[in-house]
Amino acid sequence: MTEYSRMVKGFFTSTGNAKAINIPFVPDYVELQNKTVAAAGPAASVDFSAYWDSNMGSGVATMLAYNAGSVLIADFVASQGITPFQCGLSLQYGPQLAVASTTKATGTVTTAAPHGLATGDVVILEGAGGWPQILGVQFTVTVTSPTAFTINWNTNQANYADPGALFVRKVLCPYLYLPGQNVISALDLSGANVKVTTTTFHNYVLGQEIGFQIPAVWGSTQLNELPNNTTPGSPVYYYVSSIQSNTQFTCTALSAGVTALNTNQPAAPVAGQSFPQVVAVGDVNSGGFPYSGGALYPSPTFPTFSGGVPTINGPAIQGAFVNNTSQGFIIGAGAGTNSAAILVGSPGDVIFWRAFLHDGNF
């Protein structure tokens, strides 16, 4: 039966990196066609078409691809294939990728195989060893090569050594609520007011009301919402006075008398370790901006500083939280097991896709 099935289609130009497709449902079947490869004809190590069914499991795909001899063959993508996602429930992660090496001087992570990430993606580091001070922290990455990226953290410190068994996972939908909680990677106290750098996009706007939650071992506790934990009084909040980038802003907190943030934490992992955070002080759960005429529902965009994409949320009080309701599927940059063809195609390839949710699966 197809009476209640859902179907949607579209196309995009590949960058060679994983591509997230937002649609109104979570699909159970996806088809891909590489128009560029079809038009060009046989070529070495390129994909022609692919499909995924939910019964295969997440993160895989079957593929028709040309091998090194330009012969069309059946192929299988065992990792970084097609992955469905749905925000708003819990954090979801991509496959675990092994880290080959790190460069502590620049905060560079090099993976053993192509990572398929794009600048702006969010990852976590995990494993039994290596950089335990920041395991589990979400980082917005800057990609420097198909197997390398940098994170927004000062790893060039005495307590950071070359990692042992270290892995990286992509956070498929990092912003369950926006602007959310932001881990602080640096505080600049050289000016009159405190300048904050976060590990991921902070998604703050000018005039945003914020508060700090910094455990004592990290220093800078003078900024905390409740500076006196024994006899707490009214919370101390500040406002965003200027925004320098998606990961940096200045607030109205005075820097005088604030001790330095100490990110050079001991290497020994601590169970349940808390990180220094800055959080929005929201007052309407649905988020949004005050209505001022024009478009009926002036939706907020994220990230807020540059490159923002509108949400579906309607008008409300500026600075409040916004629920993230994104869902759909991710086309990964995994390679075939029988060829070197990449599922998402090469940069410039035009990829057509169709996604389905069949009767009985919603």
N, C-alpha and C positions, 0 to 999 in steps of 0.2 A: 504493500500500500504506500501511496505517496501523498495522501490527502493532507497530512499535517507536516510533511517534510519541509525543511528550510534549505534554501539554496541561494548562494551569492557568488558573484564573480568579479574579477578586476585584473589589473596588470600593474607592473612597476618596472623601473629600470634598475637593474642590480648594481650594487657597489662592490660586490664580491664578499660582503659581510652578511651576517645573519639579518633577516628582515622580519619584523613583527607586522602582522596584518590584523588590524582591529575590525571586527565584524559584530553583528548583534547577537551572536550565539557562539557556543563552543562546538566546533565541528567534530564529526566522527569519521569524515572522509574528505581528503584533499587531493586535487589533481593539479599538476604543473605542466606547462608547455613552454619551452624556450624558443620563442619566435626567431630570435637572431640566429641561433644555431640551425633551425629548420630552413631559414632563407639562405644561409651560407653553404649548406651542404656538409658532407663529411669533413671532419677535422679531428686532429688528435686530442684525446683526453678532454672532451667536453660533453656535457649532459644534453639530452634531447627532450626527455619528458620524465615525469616521476609521479608517483601517487603514494598516499598513506591511508591506512585504515586503522581505526582505534584498536582493533583486535591485534594489531602488530605490537602494540605497546608504544609508549611515548618516546620520541627522540630518534626514530628510525625512518626509513623510507625505501621503497623499491624504485629503480631508475633504469631507463634505457639510455645508454651512453656510448660514445665512441671511445674505443681503447687507443693505445699508443699507435696502433696500426690503422687507425681511422675506420675500424670495423665496428658496426653497431652491435652491442652486446647487452645482455641482461646484467644488472648490477644491483648492489644492495648497500645502503648507507647505514652503518651500524651505530653511529654516534653523530650528534649534531644534525639530525635529520629534521623531521617535522614534529613540532611539539605544541599541543594545545595549551592554552592558559586562560585563567579566569581570576581577575583581581577581586579584592574585597573579602576574600575568605581567609587566606593565610599566605605567607610568603612561599613562592615556588621557585625552584632552582633548576638550572640546566645540568647536563652531565658533568661529572668531576673530571677535570683536565689536569694532568701531571705538570708540575713546574720543573723545568730543566735547570734553571739558575735564576739568581737575582743579582741586581747591582745596587748595593745599599747606598752608594753615593748619589744616585739619581732616583731611587725608588722604582727601579725598572724590574718587571717580572717577565721572564722569558719562559714560554711553555714548550713542552717537548714536541707538540704538534700544532698546526695552525689553530688559533683560538676562535676564529670566526667572529670576533668582537668588533664593534665600531666605537669610535670616540663618543662618549656620552652614555655608553652602557654602564650598568652597575654590577659589580662582582663582590664576592666575599672570598677570603682566603681561609683554608682549613687544612688540618693535618695534625700528625703527632708531634711535629717539630717545626722549627723555623718561624721566627717572628711571632712568638706566642702573644706578644703585647697587643697585637691588632687582629688576631684570628676572630672571625665573625663580624668584623666591622664592614659595613657597606662602603664601597669606594666607587666613585664615578671615574672611569678610566680614560686616559688619552692614549690612543693606539699609535705606536711608532713603527710597527712592522706586522706582517701576518702572524708572527709568533711572539710579539713583545708589546707591552703596554706599561705605562707609568701610573702610579697611584698618588693621591694628594696627601702624602705623609712624609715627615722627615725621618727616614730610616738611616740616615748617615750619622748615627750616634753610637756611643761606645757599647751600649747594651744590645745592639742589633747585630746579629751574626748571620753568616750565610745559612740559609734554611736547610733542614734535613728533608723529611718527607712532607712536602708542601703541595697543596692542590688549589685550584681555583674553580669556582662555580659562578656562572652568570645568574643574577637575580632576575627572573623573567618579568616580574611585575613589582619593582621595588617600592613604589609609592602607593601603598594601600590607602593612606590618608595624606592629604596635602594641606599645608606644607610638612606636617609630620615632625618627627624628632631628628635632629641633626647632630652627628658626632663632630666635635670640634677638633681640627688637626693643628691649628695654630691661633695664637692671639698676638696681635701687634699692639704693644703698649707704648710705642714711641711718640704717638700724637696725644692730643688732649682727650680724645675719645677712643674707645676700644674698637679695633678692627678685627673681625672674626673670619677665619677660614674654615670651611666645613669639608668633610670627606665626600659628600654628594651634593647635588644641587639643593640649595637651601629653600628655593621657591618662596622667598619673602618679597614683600612689596614695600615701598616707601610708606612710613607711618605704621608699619606692622608692630604690634606689641609682642615682646618676647621676654623669656625668662631663662636663667642659667641654672643648670643642675650639674655641679662639678664635684666629684668625690675628693676628699682631702688629699689623697696620694698624688693627685694631678696638679695641685696648687691652684692659684687664682680663685680660691673659695670666697673672696670678698665680693664676687659678682653674684653669688647664689641667691635664689629667690628667698630663702630663709637663712639669713646669715647667722642667726642664733638658734641652733637646733635644740638647745635646752629649754628656752622660753621663746618659742616662735611667735612672731607678731605678724603684721601685715606683709604679704609677699612683696618683694622688690622687683618691679618690672621696668623694662627699658623700651625704647622705640628705635626702629631702623631709620637712620637719618640719611644714609646714602648707600647705593649698591654699586660695587665695582665689577662684579662678574656673577655668573651663576653659582659660584662657590665662595664669594667673598662680599662682605658688607660691613658697614660701620654703624654702630649704635650709639645711643646717647649716654651710655655708661662712661663715667670719667675713669681714665687710666691711672691717675695718681693714686698711689697706695695699693694698687693691685699687684700681687706677686706673679712672677712668670709662670706660664703653663709648662709643666714638666712632662714631656712626651717620652723622655728617656727612661722608661720604666724597666724594672728588672726583667730578665729573660724568662724566669721561671713562670709558667702559666698559673693563673689563679682561677679556681673554679668560680663561676658566677661573677667574674670581674665586670665592674661598671665603668663606663667610659664618660668623659666629659661631654655634656650635651647642651644645646641651646634649643628651646622649644617655643612654638607659637602659643600665644595666649588667645585662643579663639573663643567666640561667644555665640556662634550659630553653627550647628553641625553641618549644614548644607553648603556653607561657604558662599562665594560669589562676590559681586560688587554692587553697590547701591545703584538703583535704576536712575538714569539721568537723561532719558529720552533716546530717540533713535531706535536701535534694535531692541526688540521686546525683552529678550533675555541676554544681556551682555555677560557672557560666560567668562570666568577666569581662565587664564592660560598657564601652562606649566611646560618648561621652566619659565619663571616670571621675567628674568632679565633679558634673555635672547633666545630665539628659536622656539618660542612657545607654541603649543598646540591647544586649541580651545577644548574645554570640557563641556559636558552637557548640563552642568549645574546652572540654576537660575540666579537671579539677583538676591543678595543678602548683605550682611555687614562685612566690609572689607577687613581682611586679616583673619577671618575664621577658617576652620578646616573645611576641606572639600573631600567628599568620598570619591575614590577612584573606581569606576565601574568598567574598566577596559576588559575586553575578552576577545578571543580569537585564536590565532595560531602563529607560530614562529617557523620560518623556513631557515634552516641552519646552513652553515658553511662546511658540512661534513663531506668527506670524499668517499667515493665508492670503494668497495673492497676488491673489485676486479678491474678497476681503472683509476686514474687520477682525476676523474671528472668531479667537479664541485656541484653539490645540489643546487645552491642558490645562483649558480652561473658565474660568469666572469664580469668584471666591471663593464658596464655599457650594454649588457645583454637585456633584452626586453622579455620579461617573464609574465605569461598569462596564467591565472590561477582560477580554480573553481573550488568552493567549499560547500559541504553538505552536512545536514543533521537529519538523519532518517527517522521515520516513525518508530516510536517505542524507545527512543534514546533521549528524550527530554521530558 
